[in-house]
Structures are given as C-alpha cells and as structure tokens.
Amino acid sequence: MTEEHRKRLGLFPTTDRHLADPGHSAALRERLAARIKGAPGPDEELVLLSLAHGTGLAQALFDLPEGWRPDGLSEAVAEAIRKVTAAVVAAAAAATV
C-alpha cells in the first residue's frame, strides 16, 4: 500500500491509501471466483468469502450462482455482524440519552 497525505479544501488533513500492486487484488479475486465455482482452496479463502457473503458484498463483487452459500460459515458471520451492529446502535442510543 502507498499513502498520500494531503489537505481537503486546504484545511482538513487526509490520507489516501492505494494498492501498490493491483495485480495481487486481481489474483485474489480470480482465486475466490474459482472457489465459488467449486475449486479447492485454503480455508482462508472460504473465510473471506463468508465475510463477503455475510456483509452482502459477495453479490457486488462476484457473479454468484442462485442460492450460493459458502458452507454455512456466512450465516455465522452475518449473525455476528448483526449482533455487533445492534450493540453499536444500543451504545450510541444510550450515549445520547
């Protein structure tokens, strides 16, 4: 990753981060797309797909077959995300009262 520090509107400091090697990202997407089609691969790829599916990003990133799910992990990931979201909303609501 590379970082670019600059100011927005001449006032607000920001840091933009960009991939130094976009080929790595493309290779990962190819491996994950192959995993969706049933190719074998490491468990780490299944975890990434479960996280993407649980957050709803898998549909935006990949052309998924109808009803595709990554071996049951995505439901656990989605449930964990729902619980964390509910806790954050509850904490924010409690802090504003």
N, C-alpha and C positions, 0 to 999 in steps of 0.2 A: 504494500500500500504506500501511496505517496500522500503527503499532506501539503495543502496550500493555505497559508494564513493570509487573510485579507480583512478589510472592513467593508461592511454593507452601509451604503449611504454615507460613507466616510466616518461613521460613528461606532457601529456595532462590530466588534471583532468576531470573525467566524473562521472555522477550519473546514475546508472541503477535503474529503478523502476519496482517492481514486485507486482503482486496481492498477498496480504496476504491470501486471501480466494478465490481460484479459483472457488469454488462452487457457489459463488454469480454470477460470469460471466456465468457459465453454466446454472444456473436457469433463468437468464435474456434471454439467447439465446433460451431456451425452451419456455418461455412466448412469445417471439417475433415470433418464428416459429408457435406457436399456433395462434397468431394474424393474421399471413399471411394466415392461413387456414380458417379464418373467426371467430375465437373465440372472444368473447367480452373482453374488457380490458380498462384500463385507457387511457386517451388522451396522456399521456406522452409516452406510448409505440408507438402510432401512429406517434408522432413527431420523435422519434428515428428511426423508420422505414422510414419515409420520408427523414430524413437526410441521412441515409444509401443509400436509393434509389437515391436521388439527387446527391450524390457523386459517385455513381457507386459501392459502397461497398456491397450493398444488394445482388447482384448477386454472389459475392465471399463468403459471409457469410451464405447464405441460399439457399435452393433448391426452387427457385421461380417458380410458375406456369407460363405458357406462357402468356405474356401480363399483368402480375400483376402490379398494381399500388396502392399505399396507399391513396385512397380517394382524389386525386387531390393536396394534400399538396406537394408531391415530385416535381411537376413541379415548384411550387413557390420556393421551396428550391433550386432546380437546377438553376433556373433563378437568384436567389440571389448569388449563388456561382459563376456563370458566370460573374455577374456584379462585384463582389469583385475581381475575378481573372483579369478581364480586367482593373480595376482600379489599381491593384498592378503592372501589366505589364506596364501600361501607366506611372505610377510613377517611376518605375525602368528605363524605357526608357528616361524619362525626366531628371532623375538624372544623366544619363551617357552622356548627350549631353553637 
